[in-house]
Amino acid sequence: MTQQPATVNPWSDDDNSAFLRLRMKTFWNGDYFERIILPLLNLPHSGRVLDVGCGNGGISLLLSDLRPDLQILGMDFEPKPLEDARAYASRNGLANLTFEQGDAHNLRYDDAVFDGVLCQTVLTHVRDAQAAVKEMTRVLKSGGVFFAAEYTNSAMANYDSVHFEKRDEAWYREYYRINRMFMKGKMALGRGDDTVGARVPLLATQAGLDVYDVRLNDRAMHVFPPYRHEKQRNYLELAKTANTIDNDEKWLKLNIKTVVAGGGTEEDGRWFHHAIDSAGIVRAIEDGTFTATGSFQLYLTFARK
């Protein structure tokens, strides 16, 4: 098993476990998942499903709640998120869920044993997305369903009241320049490819799967005072948490390391990290003045073996 060691993963500590738990509340619009995703998956009754790179539970927990007949196995390389997922499932009585540690590049399961194999924001982080897709294909039964929800970096597709009037053409040129180096550095360090989402249908086809649908997730973050609706309050809580979790500078250090690996300088890495005015966002949230709208290109690939 040859995956990057846990030391390069800043998502596995307690602060980020809390962040990822909040993200679960806002990742999918429930009506879209239940009325669109589930029918497209068309998983058989009492089917066996593998969630590759499940982290804190993510799609496993959502699917378990909506389809209690399924037997769902969540697998991740990091042990700490798995502990969190097990505890959550236990508290909420999700008896059809189990979790175990493993490597997406080298799945420990026999050929053709799962009715469905899923992943959510995993292929953008693994060392070799093509190898992971091939492994997911290998463990699928004939007729089984492959589903991947993966981002493609769209750089700046968002609006918020803290940054909108501060960013001129020079800022955007600098951001795009360093963002390209960040993406190159991430690949050089074996931490994934931020452009892979749009290429998952190709990877699935190359692995021998029949891609029968490709969609974009319909989620769009939106917060506007006075934040009357629960969804807006959930987004607001997520935004505040995301901008207050770097007290030990682990993200700053990781951003510098990644940009340097992509051909940039330490100064470039610092600029890129501070391009987001996190303190300003938190102040605006606490003042009740923060407004924002945004989304990421999350490609949904459906395929069958």
NORCORNOR-V985556 format. One record per residue. PHI is phi in whole degrees, -180 to 180 (* if undefined). OMEGA is omega in radians with two decimals (999 if undefined). BURIAL is b if it has 24 or more other C-alpha atoms within 12 Angstrom, else e. Layout:
phi->PHI omega->OMEGA burial->BURIAL
phi->PHI omega->OMEGA burial->BURIAL
//
This chain:
phi->* omega->-3.05 burial->e
phi->-130 omega->3.07 burial->e
phi->-120 omega->-3.13 burial->b
phi->-57 omega->-3.12 burial->b
phi->-67 omega->-3.05 burial->e
phi->-61 omega->-3.07 burial->e
phi->-65 omega->3.11 burial->e
phi->-91 omega->-3.09 burial->b
phi->-104 omega->-3.13 burial->b
phi->-83 omega->-3.09 burial->b
phi->-90 omega->-2.95 burial->b
phi->-102 omega->3.12 burial->b
phi->-96 omega->-3.02 burial->b
phi->-65 omega->-3.14 burial->e
phi->-59 omega->-3.10 burial->b
phi->-77 omega->2.98 burial->b
phi->-62 omega->3.10 burial->b
phi->-64 omega->3.12 burial->b
phi->-63 omega->-3.13 burial->b
phi->-66 omega->3.06 burial->b
phi->-64 omega->3.08 burial->b
phi->-65 omega->-3.12 burial->b
phi->-63 omega->3.10 burial->b
phi->-58 omega->-3.11 burial->b
phi->-71 omega->-3.04 burial->b
phi->-118 omega->-3.01 burial->b
phi->-69 omega->-3.13 burial->b
phi->-120 omega->2.83 burial->b
phi->-79 omega->-3.01 burial->e
phi->-58 omega->-3.12 burial->e
phi->-67 omega->3.13 burial->e
phi->-66 omega->-3.12 burial->e
phi->-65 omega->-3.05 burial->b
phi->-73 omega->-3.03 burial->e
phi->-93 omega->-3.10 burial->e
phi->-112 omega->-3.05 burial->e
phi->-65 omega->-3.07 burial->b
phi->-59 omega->3.10 burial->b
phi->-63 omega->3.12 burial->e
phi->-69 omega->3.08 burial->b
phi->-68 omega->3.08 burial->b
phi->50 omega->-3.13 burial->b
phi->-72 omega->-3.09 burial->b
phi->-69 omega->3.10 burial->e
phi->-59 omega->-3.13 burial->e
phi->63 omega->-3.14 burial->e
phi->-69 omega->3.13 burial->b
phi->-104 omega->-3.00 burial->b
phi->-126 omega->3.07 burial->b
phi->-112 omega->3.05 burial->b
phi->-106 omega->-3.07 burial->b
phi->-86 omega->-3.11 burial->b
phi->70 omega->-2.98 burial->b
phi->-71 omega->-3.13 burial->b
phi->58 omega->-3.12 burial->b
phi->-80 omega->3.08 burial->b
phi->126 omega->3.01 burial->b
phi->40 omega->-3.05 burial->b
phi->-69 omega->3.09 burial->b
phi->-60 omega->-3.10 burial->b
phi->-67 omega->3.13 burial->b
phi->-65 omega->-3.12 burial->b
phi->-66 omega->3.13 burial->b
phi->-63 omega->-3.14 burial->b
phi->-69 omega->-3.08 burial->b
phi->-83 omega->-3.12 burial->e
phi->-131 omega->-3.11 burial->b
phi->-66 omega->3.11 burial->b
phi->-76 omega->-3.09 burial->e
phi->-76 omega->2.99 burial->b
phi->-105 omega->-2.96 burial->b
phi->-112 omega->3.08 burial->b
phi->-114 omega->3.07 burial->b
phi->-97 omega->-3.09 burial->b
phi->-129 omega->3.09 burial->b
phi->-150 omega->3.13 burial->b
phi->-75 omega->-3.06 burial->b
phi->-93 omega->-3.10 burial->b
phi->-72 omega->-3.03 burial->b
phi->-65 omega->3.06 burial->b
phi->-59 omega->3.12 burial->b
phi->-65 omega->3.07 burial->b
phi->-60 omega->3.13 burial->b
phi->-64 omega->3.14 burial->b
phi->-65 omega->3.13 burial->b
phi->-62 omega->-3.13 burial->b
phi->-63 omega->3.13 burial->e
phi->-64 omega->-3.14 burial->b
phi->-62 omega->3.14 burial->b
phi->-66 omega->3.14 burial->e
phi->-62 omega->-3.04 burial->e
phi->-102 omega->3.03 burial->e
phi->65 omega->-3.14 burial->e
phi->-89 omega->-2.99 burial->b
phi->-77 omega->-3.09 burial->b
phi->-91 omega->-3.10 burial->b
phi->-116 omega->2.94 burial->b
phi->-134 omega->-3.10 burial->b
phi->-135 omega->3.09 burial->b
phi->-153 omega->-3.10 burial->b
phi->-84 omega->3.11 burial->b
phi->-174 omega->-3.06 burial->b
phi->-121 omega->-3.12 burial->b
phi->-62 omega->-3.12 burial->b
phi->-81 omega->-3.04 burial->b
phi->-149 omega->-3.08 burial->b
phi->-66 omega->-3.04 burial->b
phi->-84 omega->-3.00 burial->e
phi->-93 omega->3.11 burial->b
phi->-68 omega->3.07 burial->e
phi->-65 omega->2.91 burial->e
phi->54 omega->-3.12 burial->b
phi->-118 omega->-3.09 burial->b
phi->-117 omega->3.06 burial->b
phi->-81 omega->3.10 burial->b
phi->-149 omega->3.04 burial->b
phi->-130 omega->-2.99 burial->b
phi->-125 omega->2.94 burial->b
phi->-151 omega->-3.11 burial->b
phi->-137 omega->-3.10 burial->b
phi->48 omega->3.12 burial->b
phi->-115 omega->-3.07 burial->b
phi->-64 omega->3.06 burial->b
phi->-75 omega->-3.07 burial->b
phi->-116 omega->-3.08 burial->b
phi->-82 omega->-3.13 burial->b
phi->-64 omega->-3.02 burial->b
phi->-140 omega->-3.08 burial->b
phi->-63 omega->-3.13 burial->b
phi->-63 omega->3.11 burial->b
phi->-64 omega->3.13 burial->b
phi->-65 omega->3.12 burial->b
phi->-65 omega->3.10 burial->b
phi->-63 omega->3.10 burial->b
phi->-66 omega->3.10 burial->b
phi->-62 omega->3.11 burial->b
phi->-66 omega->-3.10 burial->b
phi->-58 omega->-3.05 burial->b
phi->-86 omega->3.09 burial->b
phi->-78 omega->2.97 burial->b
phi->-70 omega->2.98 burial->b
phi->-60 omega->-3.07 burial->e
phi->88 omega->-3.14 burial->b
phi->-71 omega->-3.01 burial->b
phi->-106 omega->3.01 burial->b
phi->-105 omega->3.08 burial->b
phi->-139 omega->3.10 burial->b
phi->-132 omega->3.04 burial->b
phi->-113 omega->-2.96 burial->b
phi->-135 omega->-3.12 burial->b
phi->-78 omega->2.79 burial->b
phi->-124 omega->-3.08 burial->b
phi->-62 omega->3.12 burial->b
phi->-107 omega->3.10 burial->e
phi->57 omega->-3.03 burial->b
phi->-118 omega->3.10 burial->b
phi->-123 omega->-3.01 burial->e
phi->-132 omega->3.00 burial->e
phi->-123 omega->2.90 burial->e
phi->-151 omega->-3.00 burial->b
phi->-72 omega->-3.12 burial->b
phi->-79 omega->-2.99 burial->b
phi->-106 omega->-2.87 burial->b
phi->-55 omega->-3.06 burial->e
phi->-88 omega->-3.12 burial->e
phi->-90 omega->-2.98 burial->e
phi->-100 omega->3.10 burial->e
phi->-101 omega->-3.09 burial->e
phi->-62 omega->3.14 burial->e
phi->-63 omega->3.12 burial->e
phi->-63 omega->-3.11 burial->e
phi->-64 omega->3.10 burial->e
phi->-61 omega->-3.13 burial->e
phi->-67 omega->-3.13 burial->e
phi->-64 omega->-3.13 burial->b
phi->-64 omega->3.12 burial->e
phi->-61 omega->-3.09 burial->e
phi->-75 omega->3.10 burial->b
phi->-61 omega->3.08 burial->b
phi->-62 omega->3.11 burial->b
phi->-68 omega->3.09 burial->b
phi->-61 omega->-3.14 burial->b
phi->-66 omega->3.08 burial->b
phi->-64 omega->-3.14 burial->b
phi->-65 omega->3.11 burial->b
phi->-61 omega->3.10 burial->b
phi->-67 omega->-3.12 burial->b
phi->-63 omega->-3.14 burial->e
phi->-87 omega->-3.13 burial->b
phi->74 omega->-3.09 burial->b
phi->-103 omega->3.02 burial->b
phi->112 omega->-3.04 burial->b
phi->-130 omega->-3.09 burial->b
phi->-73 omega->3.12 burial->b
phi->-106 omega->-2.94 burial->b
phi->-73 omega->-3.04 burial->b
phi->-52 omega->-3.11 burial->b
phi->-72 omega->-3.11 burial->b
phi->-102 omega->3.13 burial->b
phi->-60 omega->3.10 burial->b
phi->-57 omega->3.10 burial->b
phi->-68 omega->3.13 burial->e
phi->-61 omega->3.13 burial->b
phi->-65 omega->3.12 burial->b
phi->-64 omega->3.13 burial->b
phi->-65 omega->3.10 burial->e
phi->-82 omega->3.09 burial->b
phi->97 omega->-3.14 burial->b
phi->-89 omega->3.06 burial->b
phi->-99 omega->-3.14 burial->b
phi->-79 omega->-3.07 burial->b
phi->-105 omega->3.03 burial->e
phi->-166 omega->3.01 burial->b
phi->-137 omega->-3.10 burial->b
phi->-138 omega->2.95 burial->b
phi->-109 omega->3.05 burial->b
phi->-64 omega->-3.06 burial->b
phi->-93 omega->-3.08 burial->b
phi->-69 omega->3.00 burial->b
phi->-139 omega->3.11 burial->b
phi->-66 omega->3.12 burial->b
phi->-154 omega->3.08 burial->b
phi->-138 omega->3.12 burial->b
phi->-143 omega->3.10 burial->b
phi->-56 omega->0.14 burial->e
phi->-94 omega->3.04 burial->e
phi->56 omega->-3.04 burial->e
phi->-71 omega->-2.96 burial->e
phi->-97 omega->-3.09 burial->e
phi->-59 omega->-3.13 burial->e
phi->-60 omega->3.11 burial->b
phi->-65 omega->3.13 burial->b
phi->-66 omega->3.07 burial->b
phi->-66 omega->3.09 burial->b
phi->-62 omega->-3.12 burial->b
phi->-64 omega->3.11 burial->b
phi->-63 omega->3.11 burial->b
phi->-64 omega->-3.13 burial->b
phi->-63 omega->3.14 burial->b
phi->-66 omega->3.13 burial->b
phi->-64 omega->-3.11 burial->b
phi->-63 omega->-3.08 burial->b
phi->-104 omega->3.13 burial->b
phi->-134 omega->-3.02 burial->b
phi->-109 omega->-3.05 burial->b
phi->-114 omega->-3.09 burial->b
phi->-62 omega->-3.14 burial->e
phi->-96 omega->3.06 burial->e
phi->64 omega->3.13 burial->e
phi->-65 omega->3.13 burial->e
phi->-72 omega->3.07 burial->b
phi->-59 omega->-3.12 burial->b
phi->-62 omega->-3.13 burial->e
phi->-68 omega->3.11 burial->b
phi->-63 omega->3.11 burial->b
phi->-62 omega->3.14 burial->b
phi->-58 omega->-3.09 burial->b
phi->-70 omega->3.13 burial->b
phi->-64 omega->3.11 burial->b
phi->-62 omega->3.11 burial->b
phi->-64 omega->3.12 burial->b
phi->-92 omega->3.07 burial->b
phi->104 omega->3.14 burial->b
phi->-92 omega->3.14 burial->b
phi->-111 omega->3.05 burial->e
phi->-60 omega->3.11 burial->b
phi->-62 omega->3.08 burial->e
phi->-60 omega->-3.12 burial->b
phi->-63 omega->3.11 burial->b
phi->-66 omega->3.11 burial->b
phi->-59 omega->-3.09 burial->b
phi->-63 omega->-3.14 burial->b
phi->-63 omega->-3.07 burial->b
phi->-90 omega->3.08 burial->e
phi->-63 omega->3.05 burial->b
phi->-96 omega->-3.14 burial->b
phi->-83 omega->-3.07 burial->b
phi->-61 omega->3.13 burial->b
phi->-62 omega->3.11 burial->e
phi->-66 omega->3.10 burial->b
phi->-64 omega->-3.14 burial->b
phi->-62 omega->3.11 burial->b
phi->-61 omega->-3.12 burial->e
phi->-66 omega->3.09 burial->b
phi->-64 omega->-3.12 burial->b
phi->-67 omega->3.10 burial->e
phi->-81 omega->-3.11 burial->e
phi->75 omega->-3.10 burial->e
phi->-116 omega->-3.04 burial->e
phi->-72 omega->3.02 burial->b
phi->-128 omega->-3.12 burial->b
phi->-162 omega->2.99 burial->b
phi->-141 omega->3.13 burial->b
phi->-174 omega->3.09 burial->e
phi->-157 omega->3.04 burial->b
phi->-119 omega->3.12 burial->b
phi->-77 omega->3.13 burial->b
phi->-102 omega->-3.12 burial->b
phi->-84 omega->3.13 burial->b
phi->-111 omega->-3.10 burial->b
phi->-109 omega->3.11 burial->b
phi->-113 omega->-3.13 burial->b
phi->-145 omega->-3.12 burial->b
phi->-133 omega->3.13 burial->b
phi->-90 omega->999 burial->b
//
